C-alpha cells in the first residue's frame, strides 16, 4: 500500500503546504485590515472595556472569547454549503469566501489580543508551537519550488525574451496604441 501511495504523497504534501501557507498569508494580511476597521468604529469606550475585560479574564475564559467569532460565522458557512448542494455555485463560493475572509480576519485580530492569556494554557502553547513548526516545514517545502518558478518566469520577461517574443510584444504595443488615442 505504501508503494502505491508514495508517488502521490509528495504532491499531496505540497498541496497541503500551499494551502497552509495561503491560510497563514491571509491571517497575516487580514489582521491589520480588521484592526483598521475596528479602529474606525467610533465607540472607543466600548472597545476599551472589551480590551480591559479580556485582560482580566482567566486563560480558559479567554479561550471562549477566541472561539466565539468562529462559532458566530458558522451559520454563514452552512448557508454556503446549502447553496452548493442546491446548485447555486457562484453565490455559494461568494458566501464561503466572504465567511472565510471575515472569520480569519476577526480570529487573527482577536488572537492578537488574547495570545498572552492563551499561551498560559500548556496544551494551547504546545499546539501553537506545533502550528509554528508546521509553518516552518511548509516554508521549507515550498520555498525551493517558489524559487524555481520565479527563475522559470524570468525566462519570459521582456528583457530576456527571444526575438520572436519581442516582435510579438512590439506588435501588441502597436495594436494597443490607436485604442489609447481614442
Buried (B, 14 or more C-beta within 10 A) or exposed (E): EEEEEEEEEEEEBBEEBBEBBEBBEBBEEBBEEBBEEEEEEEEEEEEEEBEEEBEEBEBEBBBEBBEEBBEEBEEBBEBBEEBBEEEBEEBBEEBBEBBBBBBBBBBBBBBEBBBEBBEEBEEBEEEBEEEEEBBEEBBEBBEEEEEEEEEEEEEEEEEEBEEEEEEEEEEEEEEEEEEEEE
